[in-house]
Amino acid sequence: MIPVTKPFLPPIEEYQFYLDKVWKRNWLTNHGPLVNDLELRLKDYLGIDHLLYLANGTLALQVGIKALNLEGDVITTPFSYVATTSSLVWEGCNPVFVDIHPDSFNINENKIEDAITDKTTGIVVTHVFGNPCQVEKIVAIASNYNLKVIFDAAHAFGVHYKKKPLIMYGDVSVLSFHATKLFHTVEGGAVVTKNPGLLEKMAYLRNFGHEGTEAFNGLGINGKNSEFHAAMGLSNLKYIEIILAKYKENYNHYLSWLSKNENLEFQYIHPDARYNYAYFPVLFENEQILLTVKKELEKHQVFPRRYFYPSLDKLNYVEKQSVPVANDVASRILCLPMSSHYSHEEVEMVCRIVLRTLKFST
Ligand SMILES: Cc1ncc(COP(=O)(O)O)c(C=O)c1O
């Protein structure tokens, strides 16, 4: 079976090494030494000054939204994982969707200004599949209108933009370390900011607002993560270069095979990106062809995913809005299996099924 991804797992003795320390200390959660160590190593690896490790990427989004006091209308992308929109709604904001580019799948920054009203407080957008948005333009628009920016960088672990870490842009960037991500801690996430005051605010928000054991700085939530999750992160981080190299290899292998069919389209990656090759999305001519290919792959025990379908304007808890490009892309896009475990032979097998199905269905 070839699922959409198979998580990397470190040699079990290396995870056990950290578990032995947990048993010795009997310190399981609440900002333990492994969480601290992981935060330090992630900051070092990612090349940033401030990062807080949280329970998952969704909570990281919610903590960011709360810390920036977003309310009223927030401009966002309709083409992302549901958590980008649901976190806004959960925090009482009204998502205002701006359509996407048909080739990069990121928000169309040229349409953002038209959507700004006096109720707009922020912009929350995703680097889709790790491909950088037009960050400079988005940040400039936000600063002209006094809006806050959160970049949902759940897919963008390790991505650089113009030789700088992509997650340095915006007021807050959010990472996810869910098991489906190329760097994972089983469950996990992080908020990143350049602003030490904001970092302090988010640290309180992450821990119930605790100010010591007997006082509270304000409202907070339980956004902490455990020593067991940090142990997985510490074990996996040692292999990150090997993981990234394998993803790149598989991405290029897919591309060299599938570009033989001129009816397939692939994501346009920003030329100034040092990309992480985390996903391999394919855009088919129409939804019917996508469904035929998906069914044929599933018949052979290959399980791609319709990332992202449906487009988020279709959620039953948001106002209807017109985003035709996102609707069109969402109906025709399929992410093929990507993992550091997959061999060239497995990638080739997937490609052969796709190409063969296309040959007989067009
Ligand atoms: C774009 C995007 N944002 C947010 C999330 C939420 O992250 P998590 O699953 O860690 O809560 C995910 C992922 O799974 C995602 O893909």
The ligand as an SDF file (V2000), in Angstrom:
LIG
                    3D

 16 16  0  0  0  0  0  0  0  0999 V2000
   -1.9710   24.7210    5.8460 C   0  0  0  0  0  0  0  0  0  0  0  0
   -2.2050   24.1030    7.1950 C   0  0  0  0  0  0  0  0  0  0  0  0
   -2.4910   24.9110    8.2300 N   0  0  0  0  0  0  0  0  0  0  0  0
   -2.6860   24.4270    9.4690 C   0  0  0  0  0  0  0  0  0  0  0  0
   -2.6180   23.0860    9.7290 C   0  0  0  0  0  0  0  0  0  0  0  0
   -2.9050   22.5840   11.1070 C   0  0  0  0  0  0  0  0  0  0  0  0
   -1.8230   21.9530   11.6900 O   0  0  0  0  0  0  0  0  0  0  0  0
   -2.0430   20.7970   12.7840 P   0  0  0  0  0  0  0  0  0  0  0  0
   -2.5250   19.5860   12.0540 O   0  0  0  0  0  0  0  0  0  0  0  0
   -0.6580   20.6290   13.3510 O   0  0  0  0  0  0  0  0  0  0  0  0
   -3.0180   21.3000   13.7820 O   0  0  0  0  0  0  0  0  0  0  0  0
   -2.3170   22.2120    8.6800 C   0  0  0  0  0  0  0  0  0  0  0  0
   -2.2070   20.7890    8.8770 C   0  0  0  0  0  0  0  0  0  0  0  0
   -2.2850   19.8580    9.0660 O   0  0  0  0  0  0  0  0  0  0  0  0
   -2.1130   22.7280    7.3780 C   0  0  0  0  0  0  0  0  0  0  0  0
   -1.8560   21.9100    6.3430 O   0  0  0  0  0  0  0  0  0  0  0  0
  1  2  1  0
  2  3  1  0
  2 15  2  0
  3  4  2  0
  4  5  1  0
  5  6  1  0
  5 12  2  0
  6  7  1  0
  7  8  1  0
  8  9  2  0
  8 10  1  0
  8 11  1  0
 12 13  1  0
 12 15  1  0
 13 14  2  0
 15 16  1  0
M  END
$$$$
